Amino acid sequence: MPEIDALVRTTLPKTVRVENGTGGLPRVAIACQHGTAQMYFQGAHLTAWHPADARPVLWMSRESRFEPGLAIRGGVPICFPWFGAHATDPSAPPHGFARLRPWTLIDAQEDAEGVVTVTMELTGPSGAPTSPSAWPHVFKAHYRVSVGPTLSLSLDVHNPGDVPFTYEEALHSYFAVQDVRTIAITGTEGIDYLDKVAGFARTRQNPDPVHFTSETDRVYLNARGTCVINDPGLHRTIAVHKTHSDATVIWNPWIEKAKAMKDFGDLEWPEMVCVETCNVNIHARTLAPGERHTMTAVLDVNNHS
């Protein structure tokens, strides 16, 4: 991991500071009138968002490893330029290399309404910890995080090269819930999904919301609408609005898979659910030379008495 000074290419407002975080990894800390947030340079990984008038929204595993070159478990990992295992190279890192590499902080601003926006940049393929056969393309990615009444996440991918490339992307958001067995997720009713637990069998969801009674790992196709996590235990809803995202992934590992993951506590699975904004599988994006694509997610929390 480079020194902090090498990772910051902008001046910082008083609401933004750079510090050493868990494991000595450098991170950006935001504290403004709308709440607080933390984002690590490694992977531009958002690990905390605490609105001023609400409980913390993102979930982090207590077993997460904060070490250079290792994925952080929880928060909002960025999956890029592939999702899951690489299609042809089994030695390539799962979910791509973007979450393993240090990004550079290129802008940090606070506007007149007190909204703080930070922008991180990743370019490649130089220095990517994967073989050239897995990702030989030149790219530039910008990730903007805005902390205001809502949390806005924007991933912009640009192809500055002279050949097209195809990529997958996901904002792999982990949300904190009181008990996944009591929540319901709306927004995917009647939509086809690939059931990864059943060998990617294509299935159509019934007209009911998603409830959790076992391991759940679904890639919803042609899913462009808002999903809402209804959490009666925490008396709140979390809405995930998005643009230019054609797929949604919903995941909870349940009992056995949680036990099998070294960076996931055996008894932590009831505390979290993933609702991921993405373009994966049949919705992978292709950028011609000079083209760019921006995918956004806006997280909106409503507390109930």
N, C-alpha and C positions, 0 to 999 in steps of 0.2 A: 504494500500500500504506500503510495507516495506521501510525502509530508503535506500537512494541511496547506501551507502557503502555495504549493504547486497545484492545488485543486481549486483555488479560489481566484477568479479573474474578474472580480467586481467589488465595488464598495458596498457596505452593508448598512441598512437602516438600524436604528436602535432596537427595533423589534426582532432582529435576526442576529444570532451569534453563531460562531463556529467553535466547537469544543471536542474534547475526547469523550467518547461514549463508552458503552459496555465493551469490555475486552480491549480497550484502548483504540478502538476504531473511531475515526473522525466522523462527526455528524453535524448537521445543521439543526439548531434549536430555534423555534419561532415562539414568541410570546407576545400576543397582541390583545386588543380589547375583545376580540371574538373567540379567543381560546389559545391553546398551545398545540404544538406539533413538533415531532422530531423526525429527521430524515438522514439516513446514513449515506455517505459518499459511495460506499460499496453498494452497487446496484441501484443507486438513487432510491434506496429502500425506505419508504415511509413506515415507521414503526409505532407512531403514536399520533392520535388526534383526540384532543379533549376539548370539546366546545365549552364556552364559558358558562353555559346554563344547563349542562348535561353531563352524564357520566362519560368516561372514555368509550370510544366507539370501536376502535380496532382491537383485535385480540392478538396477543403474543404468547408463544409457548414459553413456559419457564425453563424448558430444556433447550431452547434455541442456542446454537453455537454462534458466537460473535468472533469469528476468526477470519483472517484474510483468505479469500478464495473459496469460502464455504457459504452456502446459501443460508440466509436468515429465515427462521420459521415464524411466520405470522406477519401482521401488518399488511402491506401492499407490495409484494414482490412484482417486478416487471419481468414477464416472460417474453423473450425476443432473442433471436429471430425464428425460433421454432417453439412449439408447445409440446410438452411431454418428451418422449424419447425422440432423438433425431431419426429421420426416416431411413437413412442408409449407413450411418456411422455410430455403432454402439458405444464407442469410446467418448463421444461428444457429451457434454454435460446436459442433464435433463432440463427442459424449459429454456434452453439457450444459455449464452454466456453473458447477457446484459446484466443479470442479477449478481454476477460474480466479479465484475470489473468495476474499478473506481470511475465514477462520473465526475465531471468538472462543473462547479458552480459558476455560471456565467452572468447571472442577473438576480437581484433581490430588491424588491421595491414595496413600499407601503403607500396606498392611495389615500385620497381625502376621506374615504369612508372607513379607514382603518383596516382594509383588506390587504393582507401581505401575500405577495406572489414571489416565489423563487423558481428559477429555471436552471436545470442541469443539462449537460450535454455529454453525449457519447459518440465517438466516431470510430470507424473501423475500415478494414479488418485488422489493422496493425495492432499487434499485441493481444489479440483475442486468444484465450486459452483453449483453443480447439484447432483441429487440423484444417488446412486450407480447403480440403475436400468438403468439409462440413459447412463452411461459410467463406467463400472466396471474394465476396462482393464489398465494394466501397459503399459506405452509408454514413448518414449523419442523423442522430436522434436527439430531439429536445423533449424534456419532460418538465411540465409546468405544474406547480402545486400552489393553489390559492386557498388561504385560510381566511374565511369570512363567516357570515351566517351559515353558509354551507361549505363543504370541502370540494374544491374543483380540481380534477386531475386531467391532464391533457398530454397525450403522447403523440408527438409529430415525428414521422419518419420521412427522410428525404433521400432520393437516389441521385447523388451528384456524379455518378459514373457514366460510362458510355454503353452499358449493357443493362437490360432489365433484370430485376430479381424478384423472387416471390418469398414472402415471409409470413409468419404467424406472430401474433401479439396478444398479450393478456395483461390486464391489471388484476392480479390474483388476490383480491381483497378478502381478508379474514375479518369477520365481525364477531364482537363479543355478544353472547346471549346468556340469559339466565340458565336455560336448559333447552338444548336443541330438540328434545322430545316433546316440548310444549309449544314450539313456535310454528308459524305457518308463513309460507312465502307465496305471494301472489304475483302474477304477471307472465306466467308461462302456461296458463291453462290452454289446452287444445293444441299445443305446439309439439312438433316432432323433436325427439332428442335421441342421441346416441348414448346407450347405457353401457358405460365402461365396465361396470360390475358384471354385466352379462355379455362380455365379449364384443362390445360396440353394436349390439343389436339395436336396430332403429325401432323406436316405440313412440306412440303418441300419448301425451299426457291427457288424462281425463279432465273434465271441466272443474275439478277441485284444485285448491291450492296445494303446494308441496308440503307434505308432512314427513317426519323422519322416524322410521322404525327399524332401520338397518343401515349398513353402509350405502351411501348415495354418492354417485359420481356420474353426472349427466352433462352432455354437451348439447345444449338446445340450439337448433338450427333455425335460421331465419327469425331470430329472436331479437327484435330491435326496440322493444318497449321497456318501460320502467318496471323493475321488480321492487316489491316492498316486503321487508322482513317485519312481521307482526310478532312482537315479543311480549306476551302478557306478564311474564315474570319480572321484567325490568320496566314495565309500563311504558313502552315506547315502540315506535315504528322507525325503521331506517329505509328510506327510499333511495334506490340506485337508478338515477336517470342517466341516459347515455346518448351519444350521437356517433354516427359512422362506425357502429359496432353491430355486426350481423349475427353474433353468437353470444350466448350466456352459458357459463358453467356454474353448476351448483354442486357443492361437495361437502361431505362430512365423512371422516374415515371410520367412525364407529369403533367398536371394541378391539377387534383383532388387528386391524391395520394400524391403529394407534400404538398398540404394543410393539408392532414390528418396526416402527420408525424411531431411530436413536435420538432425534432432536424433537420428539413429541412425547409429552408425558402420558403414561398409560391411562390415567384417569382424567385427562384434559378434554377428551372429545365432546362431552356434553356442553362445554363452555363456548363453542365456536361453530360458525358456519361460513362457508365461502360462497359468495355471489360474485362472479367474475365477469368483467366487461372485456370482450375479446373478439378477435377475428381469427378463427382457427379451423382446422379440418377443411371442409369444402369452402369455407369462407376466408381462406388465406388470401392475402393481398398481393398483387403484382404491380410493381412500379416501373414504368418506362424511364429511360434516362431523363433526368431533370424533373420528374414528378415527385410529389410528396403527398402524404396522407396523414390526417390528424384524427385520432380517436379520443373521445372525452368521456369521463364519468363524473357525475355530480352527486355527492352524498348529502342527504338531507334528513336530519333527525327531528322527530316530533315526540315530545314527552307527554304522557297522559297521567292524570291524577289517579 
